[in-house]
Amino acid sequence: MKKGSDHQKGQLVPFTQSSETLYKKGMAVYQKGQFDKAIKYLGKAAELEPDEPMIPLQIAMIETELGEFQQSNERLKSIEAVDPTMTEVHYLMANNFAHLGLFQEAYRHVNVYLSEEPDGEFTEDAEDLLELLALEDEEGFDEEFEQDELIVHQEKAGKYLAEGKFEQAVELLESVVERFPDYWSAYNNLALAYFYQGETEQASAILTEVLHRNPGNLHALCNLAVFYHYEERTKELEELMDALERIRPFMVEHRFKLGATFALVGRHEQAYGWLKSLVKRGFEGDSGFYYWLSHSAWHSGHKDVAENAWKRVISDQPDKAGQEPWALKPYADNEETLEDLYPEERMFLLFKEVQSSINILEQEPPEFFTGVELQYYRLLQNPYIQTHPLNRAHDVARELKRHYDLQNKDYQGLFYMWFYIMYHAAEDDYAFKNAQALAAAVEYVWLKVKGNPKSQKEVAMKYDVSAAALAKYRDEIKPYLP
C-alpha cells in the first residue's frame, strides 16, 4: 500500500505574485524533505489565495506522507465541497482511508475516482490500490470491509452526546481512541463528554494530550476556549481567543468551528466574518450554523442577514421561536435587591424571567454571581448548547412548569425547592441525568411536605416515568433537600 503518491503537482495556476512565491518556496523545501516547513509556506500561500484548491490539495498530499491521514481527508473533503471537479481528491481520500483501516470507504472513493477518471493521472495508482483492497478482503477482513466501525462508532458517540448519555459516549469513545490512537476527533468528543459530566480536569487533560501530540488541532483549541468560557477563566480565554484570531483555516469545517466559537464567547465581529465567508462559498449548514450566523450578524450590525438566517433556524426548529437575538430583555426587573437574596432564589427569579421572555440574556451577570449560579447564567446565554448538566437541571424546572403555573403563589414553594436542590447538587457535580424522573421526585416530595401526599405511581404516571425511577431519584435528591 502506498503511503502517498510520488506525483508532484508542479503546474502553477495564476496566483498573485506573493502567493506564487510562497508556493514555490513550499515546494522547494518539500523536495528537500522538510515537510513541516513546506506546509507552513503552502499554508501562507493558501491564506492569500483562499479560493484556489490546488494549494490545499498539495498540503493534503504532504499530510498523507506525514501519516496525518484524518487531517488530510478533512482538507480533501473541504476541497471537494468548494470544487467538485477536483476528482483526484477521491483517490487521495481512498489512500488515506485504506491507511486508517476503513476499507469500505477506501473502496468507495477509489471506485468513484476510476469511474470519473478512467485515464486520469492517478489511474494506475488507483487500480493498484483496488487490487490491494481486494487482497485485504480475501485475507479475512470481510467484516471490516463491510462496515467501517470507526465511522459507525463516531456517529453513535455523537448521538449519545446529543442525547446527554455521557457515560455511554465515554465508554464508546475510550474504545475508539484505544484502537485508533491518532483519530483526533474522537479525543475531542471524549473531552466534551467528560466536560459535560462535570469532570473538567479529565476533559482538559485529554485536550492537552491532543495538542501535545497534534499541535494546532483547531477543534481541540476551540473546545478548550469553550471550557475556559464556562469556567470563567478570563485571562486564559482572552489569550487563547487572541491566538485563534490569527488563524486562517481553509477547511469549511474549521471555519464553522472557529466562527461558532467566536460567537459563543461574544466576539461577534470575528464570528460573523468566518460564518459569512462560508455563505459566500455556497455552504449549506444546519440550524446550528444559522443560529450562530444570526446572532453574530445581529450583534455586529448586519440586521438583514440576522433576520434571514433566523428564518432558517425556525424552519428546522420551530421551538426556537422567541429566542431571536433581537428579542432580549434585561434580567430580574424586581423590587427586591438581588444581592440580598440567596443564590437559589436568584436562580429561580432568573428562570421565571427566561420563561416569560427568552432563553438568552445579553448583559453581563452581576459581579456578585459566583459558582453554580454564574455558570447557570452563562449557560442560559447560550441555549444552543443543550448537553451540560445544568441545562438538564434547567429542563427539570421546565418539566415542573408544564404542570404548575409559575405565577401562582401556591406553587412557588415547589420551584424554590427545586432550585435549592439544583444549586447544592450542582456544587457536588451531580449529573441531573433524567429530567422527567427528577421532576416527578421533586413533586412527590413537595406534596408530602405540604401534607397532600400522592402515591409514587400516581405522580410517576404524570411525568411518564416508572415508580421505580421516581423512587431512585427521590433517594438521590434527599441529601440536598432544604
N, C-alpha and C positions, 0 to 999 in steps of 0.2 A: 504494500500500500504506500503510495507516495505521500510524503508529508506536505508537499506543496508542489507547484509547477515550476519548472526551470524557465518557462516562458517569461520574458520581461516585457512589460508594457512600455516600449521605447518610443512610441509615437506620441508627440506632444500635440495637444489641442491648443487653439489660440488663447492661452491665458494672458492676463496682463503681464507686463514685463517682470514685476516683482514676484508674482506667484510662479512664473515660469522659472525664474532664477532659483527660488526655493525648491521647486520640483526637481530641477537639475541637481542641486546640492544633495537633496534627499536620495536621489537615485545613485549619485556618485558614492556616497558613504554606504549605501546599501550594497553596492558592488564590492565594497571592501569588507563586508560582513558586519558593519556597525548598525545593527538593526534598530536599536533604541534611538540612536541619533537620526536615522533615516525617518522613523515615524515622527520625530519632533519636527523636522523640516517639512515633511509632507503634510503634517497637521496644520502648520502655519500657512502653507500654500492653500489648503482646503478652507481655512478661515477667509482668505482673500477671494476665493472662488467657490462659495458655498453651493452653487448650483451645478458645479462641474463634477460628474460622478466618477471620472477616470482617476482622480486623486484618491478618494477614499477606497476605490477598488484596489489600488496598489497598496494602500495601508492594510487592507484586509488580507491581502496575499502575504504580506510580511508577518502579520499577526498569526497566520496559519503556520508559517515557518518557525515562529517562536513557541508554537504549541498552544496559543491562546484561541482555541477553536470556537468556543462560545462567543467570545468578544468579536471575533472575525465574522461569525454568522450574523450577529446583531447588526454589524455595519453593513453586511451584504443585503440584509432584509431592508434596511433603510434605503440603500441604493435602488433596489428593485421598486420600492414604493415611489421613489422620485422619477425613475426612468425604467419602465417595464421592458424597454427594448434591449436592455443590458442583459442578454440571455446568458452570458458567461457566468453570472452570479450563481446560476443553478449548478453548474459543475463545481464551482468553488465551495458552495454550501454542501453539496453532496460529499465532497472530500472531507470537510470538517465533521459532518455528521458521522461519517464512517469512523473517524478517529475517536469520536465520543462514544462509539458503540451503538449509535442509533441507526441501525441498518435499514429499517423501513423508510425513514426519512431520506437517508442517503440514496436508496434505490429509487424513490420517487423523484428526487431532484435530478439525478443523473439521467433518468429517462425523459424528463422534461427538456433537459438540455439537448439530448440526442434527437428528440423529435423536432425541436425548433432549429437546431444547427447540425444537420446530418454531415455537413462538410466543414464544420467550424474549426477554429484553431485549437480547441481543446478536445476535439472528437476522439482522437487516438487515446488520449489520457482517460477520457470518459469511458470508452469501451474497455480499457484495462481495468478500470475501477468496477465496472459492471461485472466483469468476469470474476474479479476478486470477491465481490459481494455474493456471487453465486457459489463460490467455493466455501465462503463462511457459512452459507446456508446448508451446504452438503455436510459440513463438519459438525453439525449439531447445534446450530444457533437458530433453529426454526422458531423457537418461542420468542427470542429477542427480535428476530426478523419480522414476525407477525405483529409485534406490538412494541412500540418504543416506551419502555417502562418509565424512563426519566420524564418524558413529556406528560404521560398519564399522571405520574405522581405529582408533578408540579401543578397541573390543573386541579387535582384533588386537594392539594395543600392550599391552593388559592381559594377554593370553595370553603374549606374549613375556616380559613381566616375571615372570609366574608360572613360566615355564619356564627363567628365567635367561638368556634370549637378549637381553642388554642392548644389544649393538651394533645388532641389528635393531630393537629398540624405539627406540633413539636416532634411527636413520635415519628411521623412520616418523614419530615424534613431531616431529622437526625439520621435516619437510614439512608436518605438520598445523598447527603454530604459524605457519609462514610463510604458509599460506593463510588461516588463521583466527587473526589476531593477538590476539583477545580471548577465545579459548577457554581459560580458566584451568586447567581440569582437565588439559588436555594438557601445559601447562607444569609442573604439579605432578608428573605422571607422568614427564615428561622429567627433572626434578630427581632423582626416585628412581632412574631408570635410570643417570644419571651417578654418583649416590652409590654404588649397588651395584657399579659398575665401579671404585670407588676414586677417582673424580675429584670429590673433596669440594668443592674450590674452585668448580668449574663448577656443581655442584649448588646450592651456597649462592648463587652469583651469580644463578641462574635464579629462586630463591625471592625474593631481594632485588628482582629486577625485577618479579615478580608483586606483591609487597607495595607497591612504589612506584607501580605503575600501578593496582592494585586493593587499596587499603589495607583491612586487616581480613580478607583472604581466609583463612578458617579452615583450609582444607586446607593452605595454604602455612605458616601458623603452626604447625600440628601437625607437619608434616613437618620444619620447622626444629627443633622440640623433639626429634624423633627423632634428627636429626643431632647436636644438642648432646649428647644422652644417650650415643650411641655414641662420640663424640669426647671424652667426659669433660670437656666444657666446663661445669663445675658451676655457676659463677656465672651465666653466660648462661642456662642451663637453668632455674635457680631463678627468675630474673627473668621469663622467658617463661611458665613454668608459673603463677606468681603472677598474671600478667596474664590467662592463659587461665581462671583460676578465676573471674574477674569477668564472663566472657562467658556469656550466657544465650540460646543459639540456639533457634529454633523448629523448624527442619527436622530430620527424622528422620536424614538423612544426616550432618548436622553434629553431632547429639547422639551418634551412634555413633562418629564420628571423634574427638570430644572424649573420650568415655569410654574408648575403646581407647588413646588417647594417655596419659591419666592412668594407666591400668593398666600400660602398658608401662614408664613411668618410676617406678612404685612408689607413686603417690598413689591408693591403693585406695579410700579413703572417697569421694573425688570421683568416681572411675571408677564405683563401684557406684551412686552417685546418678544419674548420667546414663544408664547402661545399664538400670538398673531402671525408670527413667521410661519407657523405650521399651517394656518388657514390659507396663507398666500401660496403655499406649496400644494394646496388641494387636499390637505389632510382631513379625513372624516373621523372625528373622535366620538367617544361615547358621551353619556350625560355628565360623567365626571370631568371630562375635558371642558365641556361648555360651561359647567358650573364655575370652574376656576377662571375661564376666559371672561365670563360675565362679571365676576367680582373684580378681577384685576382691571378690566376695561372701565367699569364704573368708578373705581377709586382712582383711576389715572385720567379721568375726564373724557372717556370715549363712550358717551351715553348711548348712541345708536347701536354700536357694537354690543354693548352690555345687554340691551333690551332684546336684540335679535338672538344672541347666544342663550339668553334665559328662556326664550321660546323653545329652543331645542331641549333644554333641561326639562321643562314642563311636559313636552310631548312624550318624553320617555318615562318621567317620574312625576305624575300629577300631584303626588303627596308633598312635593316641594313647594307648592303654591303657598305664598306668604313668606317665603324665605329669600325674597329678592334682595339684592344688595342695597337697593334704594328704599327699602321699607323698614328702616331702622328706627328704634325707639330708645330714648335714654333709660338707663337702668334705675329701678326702685325709686319712683317718684312718691315716696311715702312720707307721712307726717312724722313717723318715728326716725330718730337718728340711727343710721345703720350701724355706726361704730359701737353703739350701746347694746346691740343685740348679740346673742350667741351665734357662732358660725352657722349652726344648723338652721337657725331662724332666718339668717340672711340667705342661705341657700334655698329655703322654702319660698321666700319672697321673690328671689330670682326666678325660680321655677314658675311661680304664678305669672310673672310678667312675660316670661318667654312664651308661656302657653297662650296668653292673651294677645300676643303680637307675633313674634317670630323666634327662630332658634339662633339668631345671630346678634351680637352686641358689638357696636363699633368702637365705643370708647374703651380706654384702658381701665382695668379694675381698680378699685380704691386701694390705696397704699397699705391699708391695714388688713387686706386679704392675704392669708398665708395658707400654706399646706394644701389640704384637700379642697377647701373652698376656692382657692385660687386656681387649682387645677380644673375644678368643675367649670369655673367661669371661662377658662381658656378653651376647654373642650366645646362649650356652647358657642364659642365664637367660630368654630369650625365644624358645623354639624355634619359635613360630608364624611367625616371620619367616625364610623359607627362602632368600631370594634374595641374601643378602650373600655376597661371595667366600669369607669364612672359613667360612660354613656349607657351601659347596660343598667346601672343603678338608676339613671335618669328614666330609662324605659319602665322601671318598676313604678315610679311615680305616675308615669303616663298611663300605665295599666290601671292604677287606682283611680285616676281621673276619669277613666271610661265609665266607672260605676258610681263615682261620688262627685258632686258639684263643688268645685274649688271655692266658689263664692259663698257657699252655705257654711255659716259658722259652726253648725252642729258637727261638721266633718273636719274641721281644722285640726283636731287632735290626731286624727288618723295620719294626715300628711306630716304634722310635726313629728309624730312617732317615727315615720319612715325616714325623714331627713336626719333625725338624731341617729338612727341605726346606720344609715348610709354614711354619715360623716365619720363615726367611730369605727365602723367596719373597714372603711377605705383606709383609715390610718394603719390598720393591720394588713393591708394589701389583700382584702377579701375580693374574690373574683366576680361575684354577682352573676353567676352563670345562667340562671333560669328566671327571667323577669316575671313570667306568669306565676310560677310556683312561689316566688318570693312575695309577690303582691298578695297572693292567697294567704300565705303565712302571716303577713302583717295584718291583714284584715281580720283573720281568725283571732289573733292575739288582742287586737284593739277591741273587737266586740266582747271578748271575755273580760277585758279590763273595765269596759263600760257597764258590765253587768247584763249584757244582752247576748249571751253566747249562742253560737250556732254549731252544728256538728262539722267536723272536718270534711266529711263527704259533701255536705251542702255547699260549703264555701269553695271547696276544690272544684266542684262542677261549674260554679260560676265563672271560674278562670280557665276552665277546660284543662285541668290537670288532675292527677290522681291524688287520693287522700294520702297515699304513702309519700308522694312528692311534697305535699304540704307539710306533713309531719317532719320530713327530713330538713326542710328549710326553716321550719319553726325552731328546731333544735339548734340550727346553725346561727340564727339571729339572737337567740336567748342571751348570749354574753353581752350583746350590745343594746339591750333594752334599757330605756330610761329608768 
